[in-house]
């Protein structure tokens, strides 16, 4: 993650093989950031309507910085 991500930013998140056939990139908007340490945090992402219908969830937290990117 080379860019600073803030609340309100449009992002893409990557869900890995733990999500089975739903593995891949999904779009959403950062709605909250919970600090974990000085350099990392949990990014709470409200998923797009398309992602919500595919995954069956509205929000998800992302901790690993390689799994979140600014979108646009």
BAPA-513374 format. One record per residue: chain; y, z, x of N, C-alpha, C in turn; residue in three letters. Coordinates in pm, 1 decimal. Layout:
BEGIN
<r><chain>A</chain><n_Y>Y</n_Y><n_Z>Z</n_Z><n_X>X</n_X><ca_Y>Y</ca_Y><ca_Z>Z</ca_Z><ca_X>X</ca_X><c_Y>Y</c_Y><c_Z>Z</c_Z><c_X>X</c_X><res>ala</res></r>
...
***
This chain:
BEGIN
<r><chain>A</chain><n_Y>-115.6</n_Y><n_Z>0.0</n_Z><n_X>85.7</n_X><ca_Y>0.0</ca_Y><ca_Z>0.0</ca_Z><ca_X>0.0</ca_X><c_Y>122.8</c_Y><c_Z>0.0</c_Z><c_X>91.1</c_X><res>unk</res></r>
<r><chain>A</chain><n_Y>187.6</n_Y><n_Z>-111.2</n_Z><n_X>106.0</n_X><ca_Y>301.2</ca_Y><ca_Z>-120.5</ca_Z><ca_X>196.4</ca_X><c_Y>434.1</c_Y><c_Z>-95.1</c_Z><c_X>125.4</c_X><res>unk</res></r>
<r><chain>A</chain><n_Y>439.6</n_Y><n_Z>-112.5</n_Z><n_X>-4.0</n_X><ca_Y>563.0</ca_Y><ca_Z>-91.6</ca_Z><ca_X>-79.1</ca_X><c_Y>559.8</c_Y><c_Z>44.2</c_Z><c_X>-148.1</c_X><res>unk</res></r>
<r><chain>A</chain><n_Y>676.9</n_Y><n_Z>102.2</n_Z><n_X>-166.7</n_X><ca_Y>685.3</ca_Y><ca_Z>228.8</ca_Z><ca_X>-239.3</ca_X><c_Y>670.4</c_Y><c_Z>199.4</c_Z><c_X>-388.3</c_X><res>unk</res></r>
<r><chain>A</chain><n_Y>580.5</n_Y><n_Z>272.7</n_Z><n_X>-450.7</n_X><ca_Y>556.7</ca_Y><ca_Z>256.9</ca_Z><ca_X>-594.5</ca_X><c_Y>618.9</c_Y><c_Z>375.5</c_Z><c_X>-665.6</c_X><res>unk</res></r>
<r><chain>A</chain><n_Y>692.5</n_Y><n_Z>345.5</n_Z><n_X>-773.0</n_X><ca_Y>762.0</ca_Y><ca_Z>448.8</ca_Z><ca_X>-848.6</ca_X><c_Y>725.2</c_Y><c_Z>438.8</c_Z><c_X>-996.4</c_X><res>unk</res></r>
<r><chain>A</chain><n_Y>755.9</n_Y><n_Z>545.2</n_Z><n_X>-1069.8</n_X><ca_Y>734.3</ca_Y><ca_Z>545.4</ca_Z><ca_X>-1214.4</ca_X><c_Y>810.1</c_Y><c_Z>427.9</c_Z><c_X>-1275.0</c_X><res>unk</res></r>
<r><chain>A</chain><n_Y>743.7</n_Y><n_Z>354.5</n_Z><n_X>-1363.3</n_X><ca_Y>802.9</ca_Y><ca_Z>238.6</ca_Z><ca_X>-1428.9</ca_X><c_Y>765.7</c_Y><c_Z>106.2</c_Z><c_X>-1364.6</c_X><res>unk</res></r>
<r><chain>A</chain><n_Y>709.0</n_Y><n_Z>110.1</n_Z><n_X>-1244.3</n_X><ca_Y>670.6</ca_Y><ca_Z>-13.2</ca_Z><ca_X>-1175.5</ca_X><c_Y>547.9</c_Y><c_Z>-76.2</c_Z><c_X>-1240.0</c_X><res>unk</res></r>
<r><chain>A</chain><n_Y>551.1</n_Y><n_Z>-209.0</n_Z><n_X>-1250.3</n_X><ca_Y>433.4</ca_Y><ca_Z>-284.3</ca_Z><ca_X>-1293.2</ca_X><c_Y>341.9</c_Y><c_Z>-295.1</c_Z><c_X>-1172.0</c_X><res>unk</res></r>
<r><chain>A</chain><n_Y>213.4</n_Y><n_Z>-265.0</n_Z><n_X>-1194.9</n_X><ca_Y>117.0</ca_Y><ca_Z>-263.7</ca_Z><ca_X>-1085.1</ca_X><c_Y>-12.9</c_Y><c_Z>-331.9</c_Z><c_X>-1125.4</c_X><res>unk</res></r>
<r><chain>A</chain><n_Y>-92.8</n_Y><n_Z>-359.5</n_Z><n_X>-1023.9</n_X><ca_Y>-231.6</ca_Y><ca_Z>-401.0</ca_Z><ca_X>-1041.6</ca_X><c_Y>-316.2</c_Y><c_Z>-292.5</c_Z><c_X>-976.8</c_X><res>unk</res></r>
<r><chain>A</chain><n_Y>-423.7</n_Y><n_Z>-254.4</n_Z><n_X>-1043.9</n_X><ca_Y>-514.5</ca_Y><ca_Z>-155.5</ca_Z><ca_X>-987.2</ca_X><c_Y>-652.6</c_Y><c_Z>-217.9</c_Z><c_X>-973.7</c_X><res>unk</res></r>
<r><chain>A</chain><n_Y>-724.7</n_Y><n_Z>-173.9</n_Z><n_X>-873.0</n_X><ca_Y>-859.8</ca_Y><ca_Z>-224.8</ca_Z><ca_X>-849.9</ca_X><c_Y>-960.9</c_Y><c_Z>-117.9</c_Z><c_X>-885.8</c_X><res>unk</res></r>
<r><chain>A</chain><n_Y>-1053.9</n_Y><n_Z>-154.1</n_Z><n_X>-971.7</n_X><ca_Y>-1164.8</ca_Y><ca_Z>-65.8</ca_Z><ca_X>-1006.3</ca_X><c_Y>-1288.9</c_Y><c_Z>-120.3</c_Z><c_X>-937.0</c_X><res>unk</res></r>
<r><chain>A</chain><n_Y>-1353.9</n_Y><n_Z>-35.4</n_Z><n_X>-858.0</n_X><ca_Y>-1464.2</ca_Y><ca_Z>-81.6</ca_Z><ca_X>-773.9</ca_X><c_Y>-1597.4</c_Y><c_Z>-87.3</c_Z><c_X>-847.7</c_X><res>unk</res></r>
<r><chain>A</chain><n_Y>-1704.1</n_Y><n_Z>-100.2</n_Z><n_X>-771.1</n_X><ca_Y>-1837.8</ca_Y><ca_Z>-121.8</ca_Z><ca_X>-826.8</ca_X><c_Y>-1887.5</c_Y><c_Z>-5.7</c_Z><c_X>-912.2</c_X><res>unk</res></r>
<r><chain>A</chain><n_Y>-1823.8</n_Y><n_Z>111.7</n_Z><n_X>-904.5</n_X><ca_Y>-1861.8</ca_Y><ca_Z>224.0</ca_Z><ca_X>-992.2</ca_X><c_Y>-1840.2</c_Y><c_Z>187.0</c_Z><c_X>-1138.6</c_X><res>unk</res></r>
<r><chain>A</chain><n_Y>-1756.4</n_Y><n_Z>85.5</n_Z><n_X>-1163.3</n_X><ca_Y>-1728.5</ca_Y><ca_Z>41.9</ca_Z><ca_X>-1299.6</ca_X><c_Y>-1820.2</c_Y><c_Z>-72.1</c_Z><c_X>-1343.2</c_X><res>unk</res></r>
<r><chain>A</chain><n_Y>-1923.0</n_Y><n_Z>-101.2</n_Z><n_X>-1261.6</n_X><ca_Y>-2022.9</ca_Y><ca_Z>-201.8</ca_Z><ca_X>-1296.8</ca_X><c_Y>-1961.6</c_Y><c_Z>-338.4</c_Z><c_X>-1319.5</c_X><res>unk</res></r>
<r><chain>A</chain><n_Y>-1996.7</n_Y><n_Z>-400.0</n_Z><n_X>-1432.1</n_X><ca_Y>-1948.9</ca_Y><ca_Z>-535.2</ca_Z><ca_X>-1462.7</ca_X><c_Y>-1798.6</c_Y><c_Z>-539.0</c_Z><c_X>-1490.0</c_X><res>unk</res></r>
<r><chain>A</chain><n_Y>-1736.2</n_Y><n_Z>-422.5</n_Z><n_X>-1503.0</n_X><ca_Y>-1591.8</ca_Y><ca_Z>-416.1</ca_Z><ca_X>-1527.0</ca_X><c_Y>-1512.5</c_Y><c_Z>-405.5</c_Z><c_X>-1396.6</c_X><res>unk</res></r>
<r><chain>A</chain><n_Y>-1581.4</n_Y><n_Z>-418.5</n_Z><n_X>-1282.1</n_X><ca_Y>-1514.9</ca_Y><ca_Z>-415.3</ca_Z><ca_X>-1151.8</ca_X><c_Y>-1410.1</c_Y><c_Z>-526.3</c_Z><c_X>-1145.0</c_X><res>unk</res></r>
<r><chain>A</chain><n_Y>-1294.7</n_Y><n_Z>-495.6</n_Z><n_X>-1086.2</n_X><ca_Y>-1192.1</ca_Y><ca_Z>-597.4</ca_Z><ca_X>-1068.8</ca_X><c_Y>-1052.0</c_Y><c_Z>-540.1</c_Z><c_X>-1077.4</c_X><res>unk</res></r>
<r><chain>A</chain><n_Y>-954.3</n_Y><n_Z>-631.9</n_Z><n_X>-1079.0</n_X><ca_Y>-812.5</ca_Y><ca_Z>-596.7</ca_Z><ca_X>-1083.9</ca_X><c_Y>-762.7</c_Y><c_Z>-594.0</c_Z><c_X>-1228.0</c_X><res>unk</res></r>
<r><chain>A</chain><n_Y>-681.5</n_Y><n_Z>-492.0</n_Z><n_X>-1261.1</n_X><ca_Y>-624.5</ca_Y><ca_Z>-475.9</ca_Z><ca_X>-1394.8</ca_X><c_Y>-476.4</c_Y><c_Z>-444.3</c_Z><c_X>-1382.0</c_X><res>unk</res></r>
<r><chain>A</chain><n_Y>-400.3</n_Y><n_Z>-486.2</n_Z><n_X>-1482.1</n_X><ca_Y>-255.8</ca_Y><ca_Z>-464.2</ca_Z><ca_X>-1481.0</ca_X><c_Y>-218.2</c_Y><c_Z>-342.4</c_Z><c_X>-1563.8</c_X><res>unk</res></r>
<r><chain>A</chain><n_Y>-104.4</n_Y><n_Z>-284.4</n_Z><n_X>-1526.1</n_X><ca_Y>-52.4</ca_Y><ca_Z>-170.1</ca_Z><ca_X>-1600.1</ca_X><c_Y>84.1</c_Y><c_Z>-130.4</c_Z><c_X>-1546.9</c_X><res>unk</res></r>
<r><chain>A</chain><n_Y>131.4</n_Y><n_Z>-14.6</n_Z><n_X>-1592.8</n_X><ca_Y>261.6</ca_Y><ca_Z>39.3</ca_Z><ca_X>-1554.0</ca_X><c_Y>242.5</c_Y><c_Z>184.6</c_Z><c_X>-1512.0</c_X><res>unk</res></r>
<r><chain>A</chain><n_Y>303.4</n_Y><n_Z>222.7</n_Z><n_X>-1400.6</n_X><ca_Y>295.9</ca_Y><ca_Z>360.8</ca_Z><ca_X>-1353.4</ca_X><c_Y>378.7</c_Y><c_Z>448.3</c_Z><c_X>-1447.7</c_X><res>unk</res></r>
<r><chain>A</chain><n_Y>314.5</n_Y><n_Z>552.0</n_Z><n_X>-1504.6</n_X><ca_Y>382.7</ca_Y><ca_Z>640.8</ca_Z><ca_X>-1598.5</ca_X><c_Y>406.1</c_Y><c_Z>780.9</c_Z><c_X>-1540.9</c_X><res>unk</res></r>
<r><chain>A</chain><n_Y>334.4</n_Y><n_Z>814.1</n_Z><n_X>-1433.2</n_X><ca_Y>350.7</ca_Y><ca_Z>946.3</ca_Z><ca_X>-1372.4</ca_X><c_Y>290.8</c_Y><c_Z>942.7</c_Z><c_X>-1231.4</c_X><res>unk</res></r>
<r><chain>A</chain><n_Y>348.3</n_Y><n_Z>1021.0</n_Z><n_X>-1141.7</n_X><ca_Y>293.0</ca_Y><ca_Z>1036.5</ca_Z><ca_X>-1007.6</ca_X><c_Y>278.6</c_Y><c_Z>1185.4</c_Z><c_X>-981.5</c_X><res>unk</res></r>
<r><chain>A</chain><n_Y>155.9</n_Y><n_Z>1229.3</n_Z><n_X>-958.2</n_X><ca_Y>129.7</ca_Y><ca_Z>1369.4</ca_Z><ca_X>-925.9</ca_X><c_Y>107.6</c_Y><c_Z>1379.9</c_Z><c_X>-775.7</c_X><res>unk</res></r>
<r><chain>A</chain><n_Y>193.8</n_Y><n_Z>1451.9</n_Z><n_X>-703.6</n_X><ca_Y>178.6</ca_Y><ca_Z>1463.6</ca_Z><ca_X>-558.1</ca_X><c_Y>48.4</c_Y><c_Z>1534.7</c_Z><c_X>-521.7</c_X><res>unk</res></r>
<r><chain>A</chain><n_Y>-13.7</n_Y><n_Z>1487.3</n_Z><n_X>-415.9</n_X><ca_Y>-133.8</ca_Y><ca_Z>1550.0</ca_Z><ca_X>-362.0</ca_X><c_Y>-104.5</c_Y><c_Z>1608.5</c_Z><c_X>-223.6</c_X><res>unk</res></r>
<r><chain>A</chain><n_Y>-36.9</n_Y><n_Z>1527.7</n_Z><n_X>-142.8</n_X><ca_Y>5.8</ca_Y><ca_Z>1571.6</ca_Z><ca_X>-10.7</ca_X><c_Y>139.9</c_Y><c_Z>1504.6</c_Z><c_X>18.1</c_X><res>unk</res></r>
<r><chain>A</chain><n_Y>190.1</n_Y><n_Z>1523.4</n_Z><n_X>139.3</n_X><ca_Y>319.1</ca_Y><ca_Z>1464.9</ca_Z><ca_X>174.5</ca_X><c_Y>315.7</c_Y><c_Z>1312.0</c_Z><c_X>166.4</c_X><res>unk</res></r>
<r><chain>A</chain><n_Y>200.2</n_Y><n_Z>1252.9</n_Z><n_X>190.2</n_X><ca_Y>191.0</ca_Y><ca_Z>1107.8</ca_Z><ca_X>199.0</ca_X><c_Y>107.9</c_Y><c_Z>1041.9</c_Z><c_X>88.7</c_X><res>unk</res></r>
<r><chain>A</chain><n_Y>45.7</n_Y><n_Z>1119.5</n_Z><n_X>3.5</n_X><ca_Y>-39.2</ca_Y><ca_Z>1061.1</ca_Z><ca_X>-100.9</ca_X><c_Y>-17.3</c_Y><c_Z>1132.1</c_Z><c_X>-233.5</c_X><res>unk</res></r>
<r><chain>A</chain><n_Y>-51.5</n_Y><n_Z>1059.9</n_Z><n_X>-338.8</n_X><ca_Y>-41.4</ca_Y><ca_Z>1116.1</ca_Z><ca_X>-472.6</ca_X><c_Y>-136.2</c_Y><c_Z>1045.9</c_Z><c_X>-567.1</c_X><res>unk</res></r>
<r><chain>A</chain><n_Y>-147.1</n_Y><n_Z>1099.6</n_Z><n_X>-685.5</n_X><ca_Y>-224.1</ca_Y><ca_Z>1036.4</ca_Z><ca_X>-791.8</ca_X><c_Y>-126.9</c_Y><c_Z>954.1</c_Z><c_X>-875.3</c_X><res>unk</res></r>
<r><chain>A</chain><n_Y>-152.9</n_Y><n_Z>825.8</n_Z><n_X>-886.6</n_X><ca_Y>-69.4</ca_Y><ca_Z>735.2</ca_Z><ca_X>-966.0</ca_X><c_Y>-134.1</c_Y><c_Z>719.0</c_Z><c_X>-1102.4</c_X><res>unk</res></r>
<r><chain>A</chain><n_Y>-68.0</n_Y><n_Z>768.1</n_Z><n_X>-1206.0</n_X><ca_Y>-116.7</ca_Y><ca_Z>753.1</ca_Z><ca_X>-1342.2</ca_X><c_Y>-64.0</c_Y><c_Z>622.1</c_Z><c_X>-1398.0</c_X><res>unk</res></r>
<r><chain>A</chain><n_Y>-156.3</n_Y><n_Z>536.8</n_Z><n_X>-1438.7</n_X><ca_Y>-122.4</ca_Y><ca_Z>401.9</ca_Z><ca_X>-1483.4</ca_X><c_Y>-162.4</c_Y><c_Z>384.4</c_Z><c_X>-1628.3</c_X><res>unk</res></r>
<r><chain>A</chain><n_Y>-64.8</n_Y><n_Z>343.3</n_Z><n_X>-1710.8</n_X><ca_Y>-96.5</ca_Y><ca_Z>303.4</ca_Z><ca_X>-1848.2</ca_X><c_Y>-134.4</c_Y><c_Z>156.6</c_Z><c_X>-1842.0</c_X><res>unk</res></r>
<r><chain>A</chain><n_Y>-256.1</n_Y><n_Z>128.7</n_Z><n_X>-1881.1</n_X><ca_Y>-310.7</ca_Y><ca_Z>-5.8</ca_Z><ca_X>-1869.8</ca_X><c_Y>-251.4</c_Y><c_Z>-100.5</c_Z><c_X>-1972.5</c_X><res>unk</res></r>
<r><chain>A</chain><n_Y>-251.0</n_Y><n_Z>-228.0</n_Z><n_X>-1939.0</n_X><ca_Y>-206.6</ca_Y><ca_Z>-330.8</ca_Z><ca_X>-2033.6</ca_X><c_Y>-301.2</c_Y><c_Z>-331.2</c_Z><c_X>-2153.4</c_X><res>unk</res></r>
<r><chain>A</chain><n_Y>-256.8</n_Y><n_Z>-390.9</n_Z><n_X>-2262.6</n_X><ca_Y>-341.6</ca_Y><ca_Z>-397.2</ca_Z><ca_X>-2382.9</ca_X><c_Y>-473.5</c_Y><c_Z>-466.7</c_Z><c_X>-2353.3</c_X><res>unk</res></r>
<r><chain>A</chain><n_Y>-468.8</n_Y><n_Z>-572.2</n_Z><n_X>-2272.9</n_X><ca_Y>-591.8</ca_Y><ca_Z>-644.4</ca_Z><ca_X>-2237.7</ca_X><c_Y>-687.4</c_Y><c_Z>-553.7</c_Z><c_X>-2162.4</c_X><res>unk</res></r>
<r><chain>A</chain><n_Y>-635.8</n_Y><n_Z>-483.0</n_Z><n_X>-2061.7</n_X><ca_Y>-719.7</ca_Y><ca_Z>-391.9</ca_Z><ca_X>-1983.5</ca_X><c_Y>-773.9</c_Y><c_Z>-278.3</c_Z><c_X>-2070.6</c_X><res>unk</res></r>
<r><chain>A</chain><n_Y>-690.6</n_Y><n_Z>-226.7</n_Z><n_X>-2162.5</n_X><ca_Y>-736.0</ca_Y><ca_Z>-120.1</ca_Z><ca_X>-2252.4</ca_X><c_Y>-853.6</c_Y><c_Z>-166.2</c_Z><c_X>-2336.2</c_X><res>unk</res></r>
<r><chain>A</chain><n_Y>-847.0</n_Y><n_Z>-288.8</n_Z><n_X>-2385.4</n_X><ca_Y>-956.1</ca_Y><ca_Z>-337.6</ca_Z><ca_X>-2470.6</ca_X><c_Y>-1084.0</c_Y><c_Z>-361.0</c_Z><c_X>-2390.1</c_X><res>unk</res></r>
<r><chain>A</chain><n_Y>-1070.5</n_Y><n_Z>-403.9</n_Z><n_X>-2264.8</n_X><ca_Y>-1188.3</ca_Y><ca_Z>-427.5</ca_Z><ca_X>-2179.8</ca_X><c_Y>-1251.1</c_Y><c_Z>-295.2</c_Z><c_X>-2136.5</c_X><res>unk</res></r>
<r><chain>A</chain><n_Y>-1167.9</n_Y><n_Z>-200.5</n_Z><n_X>-2093.9</n_X><ca_Y>-1217.7</ca_Y><ca_Z>-75.8</ca_Z><ca_X>-2036.3</ca_X><c_Y>-1238.9</c_Y><c_Z>35.9</c_Z><c_X>-2137.7</c_X><res>unk</res></r>
<r><chain>A</chain><n_Y>-1170.3</n_Y><n_Z>28.3</n_Z><n_X>-2250.9</n_X><ca_Y>-1183.2</ca_Y><ca_Z>132.5</ca_Z><ca_X>-2351.8</ca_X><c_Y>-1108.9</c_Y><c_Z>260.1</c_Z><c_X>-2317.8</c_X><res>unk</res></r>
<r><chain>A</chain><n_Y>-1010.9</n_Y><n_Z>251.4</n_Z><n_X>-2227.3</n_X><ca_Y>-928.3</ca_Y><ca_Z>366.8</ca_Z><ca_X>-2192.7</ca_X><c_Y>-782.5</c_Y><c_Z>323.1</c_Z><c_X>-2188.7</c_X><res>unk</res></r>
<r><chain>A</chain><n_Y>-691.9</n_Y><n_Z>418.9</n_Z><n_X>-2208.7</n_X><ca_Y>-548.8</ca_Y><ca_Z>387.0</ca_Z><ca_X>-2213.1</ca_X><c_Y>-481.6</c_Y><c_Z>408.9</c_Z><c_X>-2078.1</c_X><res>unk</res></r>
<r><chain>A</chain><n_Y>-518.1</n_Y><n_Z>518.4</n_Z><n_X>-2010.6</n_X><ca_Y>-458.7</ca_Y><ca_Z>551.9</ca_Z><ca_X>-1881.5</ca_X><c_Y>-567.6</c_Y><c_Z>586.0</c_Z><c_X>-1782.1</c_X><res>unk</res></r>
<r><chain>A</chain><n_Y>-532.4</n_Y><n_Z>567.1</n_Z><n_X>-1653.5</n_X><ca_Y>-625.4</ca_Y><ca_Z>602.3</ca_Z><ca_X>-1546.2</ca_X><c_Y>-543.3</c_Y><c_Z>646.9</c_Z><c_X>-1426.4</c_X><res>unk</res></r>
<r><chain>A</chain><n_Y>-597.9</n_Y><n_Z>737.0</n_Z><n_X>-1346.7</n_X><ca_Y>-528.3</ca_Y><ca_Z>777.7</ca_Z><ca_X>-1224.2</ca_X><c_Y>-591.7</c_Y><c_Z>705.7</c_Z><c_X>-1105.4</c_X><res>unk</res></r>
<r><chain>A</chain><n_Y>-505.6</n_Y><n_Z>667.5</n_Z><n_X>-1012.7</n_X><ca_Y>-549.4</ca_Y><ca_Z>597.9</ca_Z><ca_X>-892.4</ca_X><c_Y>-503.6</c_Y><c_Z>681.1</c_Z><c_X>-772.9</c_X><res>unk</res></r>
<r><chain>A</chain><n_Y>-597.8</n_Y><n_Z>714.7</n_Z><n_X>-684.7</n_X><ca_Y>-565.5</ca_Y><ca_Z>795.8</ca_Z><ca_X>-567.4</ca_X><c_Y>-564.1</c_Y><c_Z>712.7</c_Z><c_X>-439.1</c_X><res>unk</res></r>
<r><chain>A</chain><n_Y>-657.9</n_Y><n_Z>621.8</n_Z><n_X>-425.4</n_X><ca_Y>-669.9</ca_Y><ca_Z>543.3</ca_Z><ca_X>-303.5</ca_X><c_Y>-560.2</c_Y><c_Z>436.8</c_Z><c_X>-298.3</c_X><res>unk</res></r>
<r><chain>A</chain><n_Y>-472.4</n_Y><n_Z>440.6</n_Z><n_X>-199.2</n_X><ca_Y>-361.3</ca_Y><ca_Z>345.4</ca_Z><ca_X>-194.1</ca_X><c_Y>-403.5</c_Y><c_Z>199.4</c_Z><c_X>-182.3</c_X><res>unk</res></r>
<r><chain>A</chain><n_Y>-525.5</n_Y><n_Z>173.1</n_Z><n_X>-134.1</n_X><ca_Y>-569.0</ca_Y><ca_Z>33.2</ca_Z><ca_X>-125.0</ca_X><c_Y>-606.7</c_Y><c_Z>-23.8</c_Z><c_X>-262.0</c_X><res>unk</res></r>
<r><chain>A</chain><n_Y>-615.4</n_Y><n_Z>62.7</n_Z><n_X>-362.0</n_X><ca_Y>-654.2</ca_Y><ca_Z>17.9</ca_Z><ca_X>-496.5</ca_X><c_Y>-536.6</c_Y><c_Z>2.8</c_Z><c_X>-591.6</c_X><res>unk</res></r>
<r><chain>A</chain><n_Y>-414.4</n_Y><n_Z>3.6</n_Z><n_X>-539.5</n_X><ca_Y>-297.6</ca_Y><ca_Z>-14.8</ca_Z><ca_X>-624.8</ca_X><c_Y>-194.4</c_Y><c_Z>-99.4</c_Z><c_X>-550.5</c_X><res>unk</res></r>
<r><chain>A</chain><n_Y>-136.4</n_Y><n_Z>-195.9</n_Z><n_X>-622.0</n_X><ca_Y>-36.0</ca_Y><ca_Z>-285.9</ca_Z><ca_X>-565.5</ca_X><c_Y>73.2</c_Y><c_Z>-309.9</c_Z><c_X>-667.6</c_X><res>unk</res></r>
<r><chain>A</chain><n_Y>194.8</n_Y><n_Z>-326.8</n_Z><n_X>-618.1</n_X><ca_Y>303.6</ca_Y><ca_Z>-368.5</ca_Z><ca_X>-707.6</ca_X><c_Y>269.8</c_Y><c_Z>-506.6</c_Z><c_X>-761.1</c_X><res>unk</res></r>
<r><chain>A</chain><n_Y>302.8</n_Y><n_Z>-529.9</n_Z><n_X>-884.8</n_X><ca_Y>274.6</ca_Y><ca_Z>-658.3</ca_Z><ca_X>-950.6</ca_X><c_Y>406.1</c_Y><c_Z>-725.2</c_Z><c_X>-987.5</c_X><res>unk</res></r>
<r><chain>A</chain><n_Y>450.9</n_Y><n_Z>-814.1</n_Z><n_X>-902.9</n_X><ca_Y>571.3</ca_Y><ca_Z>-888.0</ca_Z><ca_X>-934.6</ca_X><c_Y>691.4</c_Y><c_Z>-853.6</c_Z><c_X>-856.1</c_X><res>unk</res></r>
***
